Structures are given as structure tokens and as C-alpha cells.
Amino acid sequence: MSLANNTIASLRDQIVRGETTAHATAESALNSAEKLNGSLNAFLEIDRDGALNRADEVDKKLKTETADETSALPALAGVPIAVKDNICVRGLQASCGSRILGPYHPPYNATAIERLIAAGSVIIGKTNCDEFAMGSSNENSAFGPVKNPWDLARVPGGSSGGSAAAVAAGIVPVALGSDTGGSVRQPAALCGVIGLKPTYGRVSRYGLVAFGSSLDQIGVFARAASDVAAVLQVIAGRDRSDATTADVPVPDYSAALTREMAGIRLGVPRALLGEGLHAEVRTAIEKAIDAYHDLGAEIVEVDLPHAKYAIAVYYIIATAEASSNLARYDGARYGYRAENAPELRDMYRRTRDEGFGAEVKRRVMLGTYVLSAGYYDAYYLKAQKVRTLLRQDFGAAFARCDAILTPTTPTTAFLFGEKMDDPLQMYLNDIYTVTANLGGVPGISIPCGLSAEGLPIGVQLLGPYWSEARLLHLAQAYQTAHPLQARPQVHA
Ligand code: GLN
């Protein structure tokens, strides 16, 4: 059996009807993961034994329950899932794509993981990512880059490239990533899958290794909108272990998928569709706008006047928070420690020098600089003020529309090495995604077409706080009308 053509609902049905088992499903995912990892490098750890044991437990539970009870089977019973390597799963590694955490095995589960396990899901492994989730191409992983399943010479996007590639290649139906400035939506766009970043505070960050704490959110990858809905349903909601989770009711996401399009207003910020946007992406986005119009949505113009500052603001706030969060990796507490460092300060220095890669060091230096006494007001404080203006832009825009439509990325997947020598070019890739994290609003990337070279293009929708149900409905409507007509070169 291949998982490439199955949704969570179809898998669950087959398991309940006895046509397959959680064991066979997990085995199929594990086989594909192992078989394709040589070409994709999407997984840093594949947990064959753990996954099969877990699947056996699900099967046992199924057998001992009567037919009536199986219909009340947990929502994700037997569903294999891949998890980005910066989310803690007890007993598995959590390297965050970094040498400094390479040997670290957390003794606890992230809240999202606890909830997935309780819902019957089977974690098959940890996925490769840019070091500490810093990057847009996966080339910053200490363990080599993930390859894009549509074209192995190209990047899968970052930082959650392993999760995006695993879903795109049909290894798993769903995967978790994290999105601080676009790391779920951007790789989703470049790999031709859906990627959702929930509202800040919707999903617990407990057990997600911190990068930029005021921006980070766990997000979901899937090929089908209904699968994103099913996973979000399980992981969303208040968590006592994360005080930034909100006590806002979690709606029925699956029920929302079939809502009506009539009355929906989609806002297009035309001013953002200018410089730097590649012609093919622009054409695909114009087609997506027309497609939503044809589906019954009203298209209105909106303005986000401060969005032009978003990249600058993001790279000040994210680096400031990262420099503080990453201070804990000193060789004393987690993971790697430099050898032959007899003196304490020397041990700190050498551990960090040997353990962190170039991009992480660059960010720690930038972050320390913008927080330093002499520059705090000029950079950090100023950035926080502009962040407030950007939030106000969103408030004004959402008074005029239900969701804002933009490209997810300015280009399709680029070649390895293309932007590595120019960090600013790499940062500019995030131009459409970072605004959502700065504003705290949810965003989704939906595959909307293919370039002439056959590379996927993503359209992004941003909504007001807690509007995930609306975004999922819009994704479902688009996918039903315009499914992607091709599959990646490398797939299960
Ligand atoms: N590409 C952005 C960065 O490098 C976003 C990363 C993320 O969302 N984790 O910071």
C-alpha cells in the first residue's frame, strides 16, 4: 500500500474496516522513508522500532473493542506523522539541525506530540531542518540539505524542508513543522503541499525549541486541507504549560471545510505584487485571484502600508529573541560540549564556536548588537514600534476583507547554492511570510499551479486572529476546483 494517495479519513476507514492495520500503514511509511532518504535527506532519524510498537498498540486496542466502539476510535488512529527535529519527542533526538544539540534526546514530549499520541497517531521520525529553524532553503542544516522531491537540484525551502519534502513525496500524509517567519508556508509552497501557520497562541509551544518566542508557532503540512484540519483539531487549544496559549474555543475545523463561498471578501494588496516577484509566480497568483472570483468570492483591494518594513523588522526582532534563547547552549546543560577546555569560559566559547554553524552565529551577533545598550532604542525599540503599526495595518485590512491573498514566495524553488553567498537575498525570500508572524495572524500556503519547468507555486492566504477554519475552507475550495495536476519526480 502507498500512503501517497491516502488521506487521514480514507486511512482511518480502511483501518476500522479491517482492510489494513496501523502496523501495515506504519511499515509502509517507514519503508518509503528509508528508501527515499538517500535521495531526499528529509529524515534525521527514522524510528522503525518505536513506530511499529506504537502501531501495534493501536491495532491491539482496535481488536479488543467492539464494532460500535471502533467508530469512536481516536481521530488519528494509526496515522503516520513526521515531526520536525526542533519539536521534542521523548526518546528521539532533537538536534534542531545543529551539531550543538546533535546528541540531545529530550526526556519529555512537546504538548502537540502528547496530543497526537493520545489521538492514536504514530510518529515515524524526526525531519531535517535549517539549524535552529534559521533559513529559507535548508542549506543551513548541519546534516546536509534536504532535496526538493520535484527537482533534486533545487532547495525544498526552509526551515521545515524535511517535513515538507516528506509530505510532498507521499511518505506521510501529514507532518509538523515550525513557522517563525514562514518556515511552514514557504517550504510548503516550494514543495507543492499545504502548509498552515496557526494564530500565535493557537498551538502550544511547550516542547518546541525556542527561536523567536514571540513569533514561533507549530504548523501543519499535508496534501489535503481536510488532513490539516484533522491534525490542527487535535493539537490546538489552551495548554497550562504554555502561558501564551489562548483560552479561545477550538471550532470544528472539518465541519468548516464545506462552508459557502458566497459573501467572502478576499483582499489583494496590489502594492506588494511589484518588485522582486517573478513573472511566472505573478501569473499564477493572478489566476488564483480569478479562480476565487469564479468560486464566488468578492475581490477587494487592501493596503498594508507598513509591510515594506516587515523584513527589516523581522530580522531585528527574530535575531534579538534568538540571541537570548540560544544563550542556553553553553556546553553545560544540553548536547555537545567541547573537549579539552580546562577553563569554564574557554569551554563555553569553544562549545559555541564548534557547535553552531555560520548562520546561527550571524544571527546571535546581529541580535546581540540590536539589543546592546547603545543601539537598543535605534533598532530593537524602533522595530517593536513598527511591529505595532503592522498589526494595525492588519486590523484595518481585515475590516475590509475576510482574508488577504498574496504569493507565498517571490520565486519557485531555487538551485542549491544560488543564494548562500548573499544572506540578504535569502532573507528577501521571506517577504510575503514574515508579516503574519509579526502580526500574530494565521496564514496558509496552498499549491496553486506549476511553472513552465514543472515547479510548484503557492498562493498564501492570511486571516484575522483565530480564522484557521476560514483559511482551511478556502484551501479546500481551491483544491477541489483546481487540484495540482502532477506529482513530484521522487515519490513513494
Ligand atoms: N526564513 C526565516 C528565517 O530564516 C524564517 C524561519 C522560520 O520561520 N523558522 O528566519
Residues whose N, C-alpha, C, O or C-beta is under 5 A from the ligand:
A	BS01	LIG	A133 M134 G135 S136 G158 S159 S178 D179 T180 G181 G182 S183 D430
